[in-house]
Amino acid sequence: MKVCSLCGEEICTKDGENRCSACEEATADADFAKARKRKEQRRDRDDAMRSLGLKKVKGAMGGTYWE
């Protein structure tokens, strides 16, 4: 007998899966919302930097910066 790691309900899943389908969907939706928010914030920041006349460049070690 296994129980969901988030809600504690009894589940019947394969080994290695420790969440019920409802909890799995809820966390996936939350992760998607966070990623969408980060993407929107990055676009806003990029627009602000471009409006200042800066260019986005790659450094020699692979980093990205504005100059």
Biotite code that builds the C-alpha atoms (Angstrom):
import biotite.structure as struc

atoms = struc.array([
    struc.Atom([0.000, 0.000, 0.000], chain_id="A", res_id=1, res_name="MET", atom_name="CA", element="C"),
    struc.Atom([1.338, 3.402, -1.004], chain_id="A", res_id=2, res_name="LYS", atom_name="CA", element="C"),
    struc.Atom([0.172, 6.873, -0.110], chain_id="A", res_id=3, res_name="VAL", atom_name="CA", element="C"),
    struc.Atom([0.555, 10.114, -2.029], chain_id="A", res_id=4, res_name="CYS", atom_name="CA", element="C"),
    struc.Atom([3.513, 12.159, -0.786], chain_id="A", res_id=5, res_name="SER", atom_name="CA", element="C"),
    struc.Atom([1.497, 15.406, -0.933], chain_id="A", res_id=6, res_name="LEU", atom_name="CA", element="C"),
    struc.Atom([-2.079, 14.652, 0.075], chain_id="A", res_id=7, res_name="CYS", atom_name="CA", element="C"),
    struc.Atom([-1.655, 11.358, 1.952], chain_id="A", res_id=8, res_name="GLY", atom_name="CA", element="C"),
    struc.Atom([-4.357, 9.488, 0.021], chain_id="A", res_id=9, res_name="GLU", atom_name="CA", element="C"),
    struc.Atom([-3.911, 5.829, -0.802], chain_id="A", res_id=10, res_name="GLU", atom_name="CA", element="C"),
    struc.Atom([-2.680, 5.303, -4.378], chain_id="A", res_id=11, res_name="ILE", atom_name="CA", element="C"),
    struc.Atom([-1.941, 2.449, -6.746], chain_id="A", res_id=12, res_name="CYS", atom_name="CA", element="C"),
    struc.Atom([0.909, 3.539, -9.018], chain_id="A", res_id=13, res_name="THR", atom_name="CA", element="C"),
    struc.Atom([4.127, 2.128, -10.459], chain_id="A", res_id=14, res_name="LYS", atom_name="CA", element="C"),
    struc.Atom([7.279, 2.074, -8.367], chain_id="A", res_id=15, res_name="ASP", atom_name="CA", element="C"),
    struc.Atom([8.963, 5.471, -8.267], chain_id="A", res_id=16, res_name="GLY", atom_name="CA", element="C"),
    struc.Atom([5.710, 7.409, -8.682], chain_id="A", res_id=17, res_name="GLU", atom_name="CA", element="C"),
    struc.Atom([4.822, 8.843, -5.288], chain_id="A", res_id=18, res_name="ASN", atom_name="CA", element="C"),
    struc.Atom([1.986, 11.247, -6.139], chain_id="A", res_id=19, res_name="ARG", atom_name="CA", element="C"),
    struc.Atom([-1.635, 10.732, -7.095], chain_id="A", res_id=20, res_name="CYS", atom_name="CA", element="C"),
    struc.Atom([-2.757, 11.979, -10.498], chain_id="A", res_id=21, res_name="SER", atom_name="CA", element="C"),
    struc.Atom([-4.585, 14.988, -9.001], chain_id="A", res_id=22, res_name="ALA", atom_name="CA", element="C"),
    struc.Atom([-1.484, 16.177, -7.118], chain_id="A", res_id=23, res_name="CYS", atom_name="CA", element="C"),
    struc.Atom([0.716, 15.532, -10.172], chain_id="A", res_id=24, res_name="GLU", atom_name="CA", element="C"),
    struc.Atom([-1.541, 17.698, -12.367], chain_id="A", res_id=25, res_name="GLU", atom_name="CA", element="C"),
    struc.Atom([-1.672, 20.471, -9.750], chain_id="A", res_id=26, res_name="ALA", atom_name="CA", element="C"),
    struc.Atom([2.121, 20.660, -9.465], chain_id="A", res_id=27, res_name="THR", atom_name="CA", element="C"),
    struc.Atom([2.511, 20.573, -13.266], chain_id="A", res_id=28, res_name="ALA", atom_name="CA", element="C"),
    struc.Atom([0.063, 23.494, -13.607], chain_id="A", res_id=29, res_name="ASP", atom_name="CA", element="C"),
    struc.Atom([1.946, 25.450, -10.934], chain_id="A", res_id=30, res_name="ALA", atom_name="CA", element="C"),
    struc.Atom([5.297, 24.784, -12.645], chain_id="A", res_id=31, res_name="ASP", atom_name="CA", element="C"),
    struc.Atom([3.865, 25.928, -15.982], chain_id="A", res_id=32, res_name="PHE", atom_name="CA", element="C"),
    struc.Atom([2.530, 29.136, -14.416], chain_id="A", res_id=33, res_name="ALA", atom_name="CA", element="C"),
    struc.Atom([5.913, 29.876, -12.816], chain_id="A", res_id=34, res_name="LYS", atom_name="CA", element="C"),
    struc.Atom([7.733, 29.306, -16.104], chain_id="A", res_id=35, res_name="ALA", atom_name="CA", element="C"),
    struc.Atom([5.292, 31.559, -17.963], chain_id="A", res_id=36, res_name="ARG", atom_name="CA", element="C"),
    struc.Atom([5.788, 34.320, -15.353], chain_id="A", res_id=37, res_name="LYS", atom_name="CA", element="C"),
    struc.Atom([9.608, 34.055, -15.560], chain_id="A", res_id=38, res_name="ARG", atom_name="CA", element="C"),
    struc.Atom([9.432, 34.196, -19.352], chain_id="A", res_id=39, res_name="LYS", atom_name="CA", element="C"),
    struc.Atom([7.250, 37.311, -19.241], chain_id="A", res_id=40, res_name="GLU", atom_name="CA", element="C"),
    struc.Atom([9.589, 38.996, -16.727], chain_id="A", res_id=41, res_name="GLN", atom_name="CA", element="C"),
    struc.Atom([12.606, 38.179, -18.914], chain_id="A", res_id=42, res_name="ARG", atom_name="CA", element="C"),
    struc.Atom([10.901, 39.703, -21.963], chain_id="A", res_id=43, res_name="ARG", atom_name="CA", element="C"),
    struc.Atom([10.086, 42.859, -20.001], chain_id="A", res_id=44, res_name="ASP", atom_name="CA", element="C"),
    struc.Atom([13.679, 43.133, -18.759], chain_id="A", res_id=45, res_name="ARG", atom_name="CA", element="C"),
    struc.Atom([15.037, 42.557, -22.288], chain_id="A", res_id=46, res_name="ASP", atom_name="CA", element="C"),
    struc.Atom([12.710, 45.244, -23.682], chain_id="A", res_id=47, res_name="ASP", atom_name="CA", element="C"),
    struc.Atom([13.876, 47.703, -21.022], chain_id="A", res_id=48, res_name="ALA", atom_name="CA", element="C"),
    struc.Atom([17.551, 47.021, -21.783], chain_id="A", res_id=49, res_name="MET", atom_name="CA", element="C"),
    struc.Atom([16.992, 47.384, -25.535], chain_id="A", res_id=50, res_name="ARG", atom_name="CA", element="C"),
    struc.Atom([15.159, 50.673, -24.998], chain_id="A", res_id=51, res_name="SER", atom_name="CA", element="C"),
    struc.Atom([18.312, 51.936, -23.240], chain_id="A", res_id=52, res_name="LEU", atom_name="CA", element="C"),
    struc.Atom([20.310, 51.109, -26.367], chain_id="A", res_id=53, res_name="GLY", atom_name="CA", element="C"),
    struc.Atom([22.097, 48.089, -24.939], chain_id="A", res_id=54, res_name="LEU", atom_name="CA", element="C"),
    struc.Atom([22.789, 44.875, -26.848], chain_id="A", res_id=55, res_name="LYS", atom_name="CA", element="C"),
    struc.Atom([22.650, 41.349, -25.479], chain_id="A", res_id=56, res_name="LYS", atom_name="CA", element="C"),
    struc.Atom([25.966, 39.550, -26.066], chain_id="A", res_id=57, res_name="VAL", atom_name="CA", element="C"),
    struc.Atom([27.526, 36.201, -25.213], chain_id="A", res_id=58, res_name="LYS", atom_name="CA", element="C"),
    struc.Atom([30.716, 36.203, -23.209], chain_id="A", res_id=59, res_name="GLY", atom_name="CA", element="C"),
    struc.Atom([33.761, 34.054, -23.903], chain_id="A", res_id=60, res_name="ALA", atom_name="CA", element="C"),
    struc.Atom([32.812, 31.690, -21.058], chain_id="A", res_id=61, res_name="MET", atom_name="CA", element="C"),
    struc.Atom([29.244, 31.309, -22.268], chain_id="A", res_id=62, res_name="GLY", atom_name="CA", element="C"),
    struc.Atom([27.557, 33.883, -20.060], chain_id="A", res_id=63, res_name="GLY", atom_name="CA", element="C"),
    struc.Atom([25.073, 36.400, -21.419], chain_id="A", res_id=64, res_name="THR", atom_name="CA", element="C"),
    struc.Atom([25.324, 40.085, -20.544], chain_id="A", res_id=65, res_name="TYR", atom_name="CA", element="C"),
    struc.Atom([24.317, 43.509, -21.818], chain_id="A", res_id=66, res_name="TRP", atom_name="CA", element="C"),
    struc.Atom([26.721, 46.130, -23.184], chain_id="A", res_id=67, res_name="GLU", atom_name="CA", element="C"),
])
